[in-house]
Amino acid sequence: MQTDHDTRPLGRSGIRVLPLGIGTNKWRRADRAAVRQTYQATISSGPCMIDTAEIYGSERVVGDCLRADPGPALTATKFFPFPGRTSPRRLMHGLDGSLARLGVKTVDLYYVHFPLPLMDVRVFAQGLAEVVKSGKARAVGVANFSADQMRRIADHLARAGVPLAASQVHYSLLQRSPESNGVLAACRELEVALVAYFPLASGQLTRASDHKRTKALLTLLAEIATAHDASIGQVALNWLLARDPHVIPIPGATKPQHVRSNLGALNWRLTEAEFDAIDRASAHRP
Ligand SMILES: NC(=O)c1ccc[n+]([C@@H]2O[C@H](COP(=O)([O-])OP(=O)(O)OC[C@H]3O[C@@H](n4cnc5c(N)ncnc54)[C@H](OP(=O)(O)O)[C@@H]3O)[C@@H](O)[C@H]2O)c1
């Protein structure tokens, strides 16, 4: 069980971030004033990673927030590949578009958003190495890659002298596959940050439920939350943080009270007994 809640490294990139970031995939359609307040609440806590992607349509909204107050925010965005849009040149063009929408010269982290089944990851590695060497991205990562794909791209990147900094995958108390499919193990072995998306299971892990599949787990989370004068969501996020020091959850939020509550998870820790009880309840759902 891990208890360091100060900052966490983005792999071996030399960049350190708050252990919780924020997801922005709903910022485009959300109330703009609420989003600005959400952003302010986020950066008031420190070097928080703001996660966007060219396909979310939220890069301009993030860019407006950065222009108003860059603060200590770190920006992560993603290249969306599809057949015919995979070459290093297309990846660099993709990043140029993101930089223009964000209104910055450099992003802190640039990901390839998905692997393509029939494509050699070497092509992505070339593109990612070039964006770091061009100075347009400080670090690079992959999203939705298997452990094997991760290992192969990390190897190609290493030959170009660039570390794979982050692997972003679906991970929460309701979706623990990174623990069994090799992704968490690969992150540990290669020293790569595991950036957890959907860490609150799209909000399911923030409130009590009568659903057969989640009732026992959520009842336990609620009891632990009460004991710490905390929220259910904070318990769910704290469990991920305690699970492994490589994990950096990025809960999505469009309301300032939600981001304040989520970041409040950094102010307290689960006991070992609580961690173990959640581990068992989450692993043995009906
Ligand atoms: N790489 C990928 O392929 C991929 C795929 C999906 C998502 N992502 C990233 O992961 C991020 C997270 O995903 P997500 O936002 O869909 O799911 P999530 O983080 O599991 O849940 C977000 C939902 O929970 C609500 N919420 C957040 N904090 C809360 C709180 N303290 N109390 C009550 N409700 C709360 C939010 O409501 P409000 O909006 O009302 O605040 C929102 O409806 C995305 O924004 C995106 O950046 C990446």
The ligand as a Gaussian input file, in Angstrom:
#p B3LYP/6-31G(d) Opt

LIG

0 1
 N       -7.856000       7.851000     -23.185000
 C       -9.101000       7.526000     -23.387000
 O       -9.420000       6.738000     -24.286000
 C      -10.138000       8.095000     -22.492000
 C      -11.442000       7.611000     -22.556000
 C      -12.377000       8.178000     -21.700000
 C      -12.010000       9.166000     -20.826000
 N      -10.720000       9.649000     -20.813000
 C      -10.285000      10.746000     -19.911000
 O      -10.637000      10.423000     -18.599000
 C      -11.381000      11.484000     -18.014000
 C      -12.349000      10.938000     -17.000000
 O      -13.459000      10.300000     -17.620000
 P      -14.980000      10.694000     -17.279000
 O      -15.043000      12.140000     -16.921000
 O      -15.847000      10.285000     -18.394000
 O      -15.320000       9.728000     -16.069000
 P      -15.063000       9.748000     -14.505000
 O      -13.888000      10.566000     -14.135000
 O      -15.079000       8.334000     -14.062000
 O      -16.391000      10.432000     -13.932000
 C      -16.741000      11.748000     -14.216000
 C      -18.196000      11.936000     -13.791000
 O      -18.257000      11.929000     -12.380000
 C      -18.796000      13.159000     -11.942000
 N      -18.033000      13.586000     -10.771000
 C      -16.707000      13.913000     -10.733000
 N      -16.367000      14.244000      -9.477000
 C      -17.488000      14.110000      -8.719000
 C      -17.757000      14.319000      -7.362000
 N      -16.794000      14.705000      -6.514000
 N      -19.016000      14.099000      -6.906000
 C      -19.990000      13.704000      -7.747000
 N      -19.804000      13.492000      -9.065000
 C      -18.552000      13.696000      -9.548000
 C      -18.637000      14.157000     -13.071000
 O      -19.674000      15.110000     -12.947000
 P      -19.563000      16.653000     -13.424000
 O      -19.164000      16.626000     -14.875000
 O      -20.953000      17.126000     -13.191000
 O      -18.549000      17.361000     -12.565000
 C      -18.778000      13.240000     -14.279000
 O      -20.150000      13.012000     -14.573000
 C      -12.015000      12.175000     -19.200000
 O      -12.394000      13.498000     -18.936000
 C      -10.929000      12.074000     -20.229000
 O      -10.032000      13.154000     -20.089000
 C       -9.791000       9.099000     -21.611000

